[in-house]
């Protein structure tokens, strides 16, 4: 084992043989993985560093003149005297106040600068966190965010409860299709143009989206501005071009062209709206506002957007009707429901059990979440069986009446119901980019309020209106806009 003691100026003590291929060095890799637990089992070090570790990995890729990905495993706040040192600034009393945005802003620019250096080399960073206390996710996640990487978090990790989830997440991360050193540019025909991009990436200018790595589980949202006339005869065209390096080292260009129809009436426009895509973008915009706005302003902005969309439809498209009747467009009749779910989500509001790190982690997830995943995240699916079953994006719950099952497992019984439930759980897990931990919730046990927190049409346990109350509030706002 080679030790670099100068963490302030990290360098590689070994160039040749530092990076190896799996085929040629499988035995060495297996041996190292077996030795790591013994090598550090008696360590008395209580302070760790993070910045120099990423810098060392970056230098290794630079020396090999190649792109790649770093897997970083972190247990606590980097308190050691080294670049990237952080302090514990957690203050949960600020959550929900006008000052909460300071908790979600990076406390140092070090990890942002490091992330930009990684992007230039095509070095993606994935961080696996195993915290028992505050680790300042808002700051350390910057290097993942800028490089297009992923952040995993396993609170109070134990091998018995979380081992399977960790192994499955790591396996999926390694096996999924991926490209490196990607640059994406979006072009349009005349009449409209891209004005905003949402996701986890880096932009050195206003047109190029740069990602150290891009995989099949990430999404980039693009906001277009209509600033000129569009022709119904010619339509509108969008081109998305991505220049990237394949896993085999080839530089390639992938181009997607999209032709869209144009319409001249508001009614046709509302008929073609994609509800899930709208909510994906609105939620990403709301999450981005957390670091520079107040919770009240974010809530008011979301509700104003919802009310304006529905009031415009009522004014320009709906048939004349009583002012006391709520008129919703067919394609957007669930808009109030979804907006209320976003407002009550842990990423934006959070309850007494949601820590600062948990909210920062959820915000990081939402930034790159695709449409299917965001729909399941904000509105958990409730699947009827002989027992009640609920699935959501981050965790998988099964709500049961006594008698109970062992926590975290479904017994394999020789009957149709057992087989159906196990197949359903497996099918849901296969549709998610992250492994969904199974949690058994028994009637009247301490986890029941936590389960009820995800019944999003009900009144929130930590604030937030029920769906019916929010619908009434939206109706009132629409009437005020039209009066």
RAJO-V552230 format. One record per residue. N is the residue number from 1. SS is DSSP state (alpha for helix, beta for strand, coil for the rest). BURIAL is 1 if it has 9 or more other C-alpha atoms within 8 Angstrom, else 0. D_FIRST is the distance of its C-alpha to the first C-alpha in whole Angstrom. Layout:
# RAJO-V552230
((N & SS & BURIAL & D_FIRST) (N & SS & BURIAL & D_FIRST))
This chain:
# RAJO-V552230
((1 & coil & 0 & 0) (2 & coil & 0 & 4) (3 & coil & 0 & 7) (4 & coil & 0 & 10) (5 & coil & 0 & 13) (6 & coil & 0 & 16) (7 & coil & 1 & 16) (8 & coil & 0 & 20) (9 & coil & 0 & 19) (10 & coil & 1 & 16) (11 & coil & 0 & 15) (12 & coil & 0 & 13) (13 & coil & 0 & 11) (14 & coil & 0 & 11) (15 & coil & 0 & 14) (16 & coil & 0 & 15) (17 & coil & 0 & 13) (18 & coil & 0 & 12) (19 & coil & 0 & 15) (20 & coil & 0 & 16) (21 & coil & 0 & 19) (22 & alpha & 0 & 20) (23 & alpha & 0 & 22) (24 & alpha & 0 & 20) (25 & alpha & 1 & 17) (26 & alpha & 1 & 18) (27 & alpha & 0 & 17) (28 & alpha & 0 & 13) (29 & alpha & 1 & 14) (30 & alpha & 0 & 15) (31 & alpha & 0 & 13) (32 & alpha & 0 & 10) (33 & alpha & 0 & 13) (34 & alpha & 0 & 14) (35 & alpha & 0 & 11) (36 & alpha & 0 & 11) (37 & alpha & 0 & 14) (38 & alpha & 0 & 13) (39 & alpha & 0 & 10) (40 & coil & 0 & 12) (41 & coil & 0 & 15) (42 & coil & 0 & 16) (43 & coil & 0 & 15) (44 & coil & 0 & 18) (45 & coil & 0 & 17) (46 & coil & 0 & 20) (47 & coil & 0 & 20) (48 & coil & 1 & 18) (49 & coil & 1 & 18) (50 & coil & 1 & 19) (51 & alpha & 1 & 20) (52 & alpha & 1 & 17) (53 & alpha & 0 & 15) (54 & alpha & 1 & 18) (55 & alpha & 1 & 18) (56 & alpha & 1 & 15) (57 & alpha & 1 & 16) (58 & alpha & 1 & 19) (59 & alpha & 1 & 18) (60 & alpha & 1 & 16) (61 & alpha & 1 & 20) (62 & alpha & 1 & 21) (63 & alpha & 0 & 20) (64 & alpha & 0 & 20) (65 & coil & 0 & 24) (66 & coil & 0 & 24) (67 & coil & 1 & 25) (68 & beta & 1 & 23) (69 & beta & 1 & 22) (70 & beta & 1 & 19) (71 & beta & 0 & 19) (72 & beta & 1 & 18) (73 & beta & 0 & 19) (74 & beta & 1 & 20) (75 & coil & 0 & 22) (76 & coil & 1 & 24) (77 & coil & 1 & 25) (78 & coil & 1 & 22) (79 & coil & 1 & 24) (80 & coil & 0 & 21) (81 & coil & 0 & 22) (82 & coil & 1 & 21) (83 & coil & 1 & 23) (84 & coil & 1 & 24) (85 & coil & 1 & 25) (86 & coil & 1 & 28) (87 & coil & 0 & 30) (88 & coil & 0 & 32) (89 & coil & 0 & 35) (90 & coil & 0 & 36) (91 & coil & 0 & 40) (92 & alpha & 0 & 42) (93 & alpha & 0 & 45) (94 & alpha & 1 & 45) (95 & coil & 1 & 45) (96 & coil & 0 & 48) (97 & coil & 0 & 49) (98 & coil & 1 & 49) (99 & coil & 1 & 46) (100 & coil & 1 & 44) (101 & alpha & 1 & 43) (102 & alpha & 0 & 41) (103 & alpha & 1 & 39) (104 & alpha & 1 & 38) (105 & coil & 1 & 37) (106 & coil & 1 & 34) (107 & coil & 0 & 34) (108 & coil & 0 & 32) (109 & coil & 0 & 32) (110 & alpha & 0 & 28) (111 & alpha & 1 & 27) (112 & alpha & 1 & 30) (113 & alpha & 0 & 29) (114 & alpha & 1 & 26) (115 & alpha & 1 & 28) (116 & alpha & 1 & 30) (117 & alpha & 0 & 27) (118 & alpha & 1 & 26) (119 & alpha & 1 & 29) (120 & alpha & 1 & 30) (121 & alpha & 1 & 26) (122 & coil & 1 & 27) (123 & beta & 1 & 24) (124 & beta & 1 & 25) (125 & beta & 1 & 23) (126 & beta & 1 & 24) (127 & beta & 1 & 23) (128 & beta & 1 & 23) (129 & beta & 1 & 24) (130 & coil & 1 & 25) (131 & coil & 1 & 27) (132 & coil & 1 & 29) (133 & coil & 0 & 30) (134 & coil & 1 & 31) (135 & coil & 1 & 28) (136 & coil & 1 & 30) (137 & alpha & 1 & 30) (138 & alpha & 1 & 33) (139 & alpha & 1 & 30) (140 & alpha & 1 & 27) (141 & alpha & 1 & 29) (142 & alpha & 1 & 30) (143 & alpha & 1 & 27) (144 & alpha & 1 & 28) (145 & alpha & 1 & 31) (146 & alpha & 1 & 31) (147 & alpha & 1 & 29) (148 & coil & 1 & 31) (149 & coil & 1 & 28) (150 & coil & 1 & 29) (151 & beta & 1 & 28) (152 & beta & 0 & 28) (153 & beta & 1 & 29) (154 & coil & 1 & 29) (155 & coil & 0 & 30) (156 & coil & 0 & 30) (157 & coil & 1 & 27) (158 & coil & 0 & 28) (159 & alpha & 0 & 27) (160 & alpha & 0 & 30) (161 & alpha & 0 & 32) (162 & alpha & 1 & 30) (163 & alpha & 1 & 27) (164 & alpha & 1 & 30) (165 & alpha & 1 & 30) (166 & alpha & 1 & 27) (167 & alpha & 0 & 26) (168 & alpha & 1 & 29) (169 & alpha & 1 & 28) (170 & alpha & 0 & 25) (171 & alpha & 0 & 27) (172 & alpha & 1 & 29) (173 & alpha & 0 & 27) (174 & alpha & 0 & 25) (175 & alpha & 0 & 29) (176 & coil & 0 & 31) (177 & coil & 0 & 33) (178 & beta & 1 & 31) (179 & beta & 1 & 32) (180 & beta & 1 & 30) (181 & beta & 1 & 31) (182 & beta & 1 & 34) (183 & beta & 1 & 37) (184 & beta & 1 & 41) (185 & beta & 1 & 44) (186 & beta & 1 & 47) (187 & beta & 1 & 51) (188 & beta & 1 & 54) (189 & coil & 1 & 58) (190 & coil & 0 & 60) (191 & coil & 1 & 61) (192 & beta & 1 & 58) (193 & beta & 1 & 54) (194 & beta & 1 & 51) (195 & beta & 0 & 50) (196 & beta & 0 & 47) (197 & beta & 1 & 44) (198 & beta & 1 & 42) (199 & coil & 1 & 39) (200 & coil & 1 & 35) (201 & coil & 1 & 35) (202 & beta & 1 & 35) (203 & coil & 1 & 39) (204 & coil & 0 & 39) (205 & coil & 0 & 42) (206 & coil & 0 & 45) (207 & coil & 0 & 45) (208 & beta & 1 & 42) (209 & beta & 1 & 39) (210 & beta & 1 & 36) (211 & beta & 1 & 33) (212 & beta & 1 & 29) (213 & beta & 1 & 30) (214 & beta & 1 & 33) (215 & beta & 1 & 33) (216 & coil & 0 & 36) (217 & coil & 0 & 36) (218 & coil & 1 & 36) (219 & coil & 0 & 40) (220 & coil & 1 & 41) (221 & beta & 0 & 45) (222 & beta & 1 & 47) (223 & beta & 0 & 50) (224 & beta & 1 & 53) (225 & beta & 0 & 56) (226 & beta & 0 & 59) (227 & coil & 0 & 61) (228 & coil & 0 & 64) (229 & coil & 0 & 66) (230 & coil & 1 & 65) (231 & coil & 0 & 67) (232 & coil & 1 & 68) (233 & coil & 0 & 69) (234 & coil & 0 & 66) (235 & coil & 1 & 63) (236 & beta & 1 & 60) (237 & beta & 1 & 57) (238 & beta & 1 & 53) (239 & beta & 1 & 50) (240 & beta & 1 & 46) (241 & beta & 1 & 44) (242 & beta & 1 & 41) (243 & beta & 1 & 39) (244 & beta & 1 & 35) (245 & beta & 1 & 32) (246 & coil & 1 & 32) (247 & coil & 0 & 29) (248 & coil & 0 & 30) (249 & coil & 0 & 30) (250 & coil & 0 & 34) (251 & beta & 0 & 36) (252 & beta & 0 & 38) (253 & beta & 0 & 41) (254 & beta & 0 & 43) (255 & beta & 0 & 46) (256 & beta & 0 & 48) (257 & beta & 0 & 51) (258 & beta & 0 & 53) (259 & beta & 0 & 57) (260 & beta & 0 & 59) (261 & coil & 0 & 63) (262 & coil & 1 & 64) (263 & coil & 0 & 67) (264 & coil & 0 & 69) (265 & coil & 0 & 70) (266 & alpha & 1 & 68) (267 & alpha & 1 & 69) (268 & alpha & 1 & 67) (269 & alpha & 1 & 64) (270 & alpha & 1 & 64) (271 & alpha & 1 & 64) (272 & coil & 0 & 61) (273 & coil & 1 & 59) (274 & coil & 0 & 56) (275 & alpha & 1 & 55) (276 & alpha & 1 & 51) (277 & alpha & 0 & 50) (278 & alpha & 1 & 52) (279 & alpha & 1 & 51) (280 & alpha & 1 & 47) (281 & alpha & 1 & 48) (282 & alpha & 1 & 50) (283 & alpha & 1 & 47) (284 & alpha & 1 & 44) (285 & alpha & 1 & 47) (286 & alpha & 1 & 47) (287 & alpha & 1 & 43) (288 & alpha & 0 & 43) (289 & alpha & 1 & 46) (290 & coil & 1 & 44) (291 & coil & 1 & 42) (292 & coil & 0 & 45) (293 & coil & 1 & 48) (294 & coil & 1 & 50) (295 & alpha & 1 & 50) (296 & alpha & 0 & 53) (297 & alpha & 0 & 54) (298 & alpha & 1 & 51) (299 & alpha & 1 & 53) (300 & alpha & 0 & 57) (301 & alpha & 0 & 55) (302 & alpha & 1 & 54) (303 & alpha & 1 & 58) (304 & alpha & 0 & 60) (305 & alpha & 0 & 58) (306 & alpha & 1 & 59) (307 & alpha & 1 & 62) (308 & alpha & 1 & 63) (309 & alpha & 0 & 62) (310 & alpha & 1 & 64) (311 & alpha & 1 & 67) (312 & alpha & 1 & 67) (313 & alpha & 1 & 68) (314 & alpha & 1 & 70) (315 & alpha & 0 & 72) (316 & alpha & 0 & 72) (317 & coil & 1 & 72) (318 & coil & 0 & 73) (319 & coil & 0 & 77) (320 & coil & 0 & 79) (321 & coil & 0 & 78) (322 & coil & 0 & 79) (323 & coil & 0 & 76) (324 & coil & 0 & 76) (325 & coil & 0 & 74) (326 & coil & 0 & 70) (327 & coil & 0 & 70) (328 & coil & 1 & 66) (329 & coil & 1 & 66) (330 & alpha & 0 & 65) (331 & alpha & 1 & 61) (332 & alpha & 1 & 60) (333 & coil & 0 & 62) (334 & coil & 0 & 59) (335 & alpha & 1 & 58) (336 & alpha & 1 & 59) (337 & alpha & 1 & 57) (338 & alpha & 1 & 54) (339 & alpha & 1 & 54) (340 & alpha & 1 & 54) (341 & alpha & 1 & 51) (342 & alpha & 1 & 49) (343 & alpha & 1 & 51) (344 & alpha & 1 & 50) (345 & coil & 1 & 46) (346 & coil & 1 & 43) (347 & coil & 1 & 42) (348 & coil & 1 & 45) (349 & coil & 1 & 47) (350 & coil & 1 & 44) (351 & coil & 0 & 46) (352 & coil & 0 & 45) (353 & coil & 0 & 42) (354 & coil & 1 & 41) (355 & coil & 1 & 38) (356 & alpha & 1 & 37) (357 & alpha & 1 & 34) (358 & alpha & 0 & 36) (359 & alpha & 1 & 38) (360 & alpha & 1 & 36) (361 & alpha & 1 & 34) (362 & alpha & 1 & 37) (363 & alpha & 1 & 38) (364 & alpha & 1 & 35) (365 & alpha & 1 & 36) (366 & alpha & 1 & 39) (367 & alpha & 1 & 39) (368 & coil & 1 & 38) (369 & coil & 1 & 39) (370 & coil & 1 & 42) (371 & alpha & 1 & 45) (372 & alpha & 0 & 45) (373 & alpha & 1 & 42) (374 & alpha & 1 & 44) (375 & alpha & 1 & 47) (376 & alpha & 1 & 46) (377 & alpha & 1 & 44) (378 & alpha & 1 & 47) (379 & coil & 1 & 50) (380 & coil & 1 & 48) (381 & beta & 0 & 50) (382 & beta & 0 & 52) (383 & beta & 0 & 52) (384 & beta & 0 & 55) (385 & coil & 0 & 55) (386 & coil & 0 & 57) (387 & coil & 0 & 54) (388 & beta & 1 & 53) (389 & beta & 1 & 50) (390 & beta & 1 & 48) (391 & beta & 1 & 45) (392 & coil & 1 & 44) (393 & coil & 1 & 41) (394 & coil & 0 & 38) (395 & beta & 1 & 39) (396 & beta & 1 & 41) (397 & beta & 1 & 44) (398 & beta & 1 & 47) (399 & beta & 1 & 49) (400 & beta & 1 & 51) (401 & coil & 0 & 54) (402 & coil & 0 & 54) (403 & coil & 0 & 53) (404 & coil & 0 & 49) (405 & coil & 0 & 46) (406 & coil & 0 & 43) (407 & coil & 0 & 41) (408 & coil & 1 & 39) (409 & coil & 0 & 40) (410 & coil & 0 & 43) (411 & coil & 0 & 45) (412 & coil & 0 & 46) (413 & coil & 0 & 49) (414 & coil & 0 & 52) (415 & coil & 0 & 54) (416 & alpha & 0 & 54) (417 & alpha & 0 & 53) (418 & alpha & 1 & 50) (419 & alpha & 1 & 49) (420 & alpha & 0 & 51) (421 & alpha & 0 & 49) (422 & alpha & 1 & 45) (423 & alpha & 0 & 46) (424 & alpha & 0 & 47) (425 & alpha & 0 & 44) (426 & alpha & 0 & 42) (427 & alpha & 0 & 44) (428 & alpha & 1 & 43) (429 & alpha & 1 & 39) (430 & alpha & 0 & 39) (431 & coil & 0 & 41) (432 & coil & 1 & 39) (433 & coil & 0 & 35) (434 & coil & 1 & 34) (435 & coil & 1 & 34) (436 & coil & 1 & 37) (437 & beta & 1 & 36) (438 & beta & 1 & 39) (439 & beta & 1 & 41) (440 & beta & 1 & 44) (441 & beta & 1 & 46) (442 & beta & 1 & 49) (443 & coil & 1 & 53) (444 & coil & 0 & 53) (445 & coil & 0 & 50) (446 & coil & 0 & 47) (447 & coil & 0 & 46) (448 & alpha & 1 & 49) (449 & alpha & 0 & 50) (450 & alpha & 0 & 46) (451 & alpha & 1 & 47) (452 & alpha & 0 & 51) (453 & coil & 1 & 49) (454 & coil & 0 & 48) (455 & coil & 0 & 52) (456 & coil & 1 & 52) (457 & coil & 1 & 56) (458 & coil & 0 & 57) (459 & coil & 1 & 57) (460 & coil & 1 & 53) (461 & coil & 0 & 52) (462 & coil & 0 & 51) (463 & coil & 0 & 54) (464 & coil & 1 & 55) (465 & coil & 1 & 58) (466 & coil & 1 & 59) (467 & alpha & 1 & 59) (468 & alpha & 0 & 63) (469 & alpha & 0 & 63) (470 & alpha & 1 & 61) (471 & alpha & 1 & 63) (472 & alpha & 0 & 66) (473 & alpha & 0 & 64) (474 & alpha & 1 & 64) (475 & alpha & 1 & 67) (476 & alpha & 0 & 69) (477 & alpha & 1 & 66) (478 & alpha & 1 & 68) (479 & alpha & 1 & 71) (480 & alpha & 0 & 71) (481 & alpha & 0 & 69) (482 & alpha & 0 & 72) (483 & coil & 0 & 75))
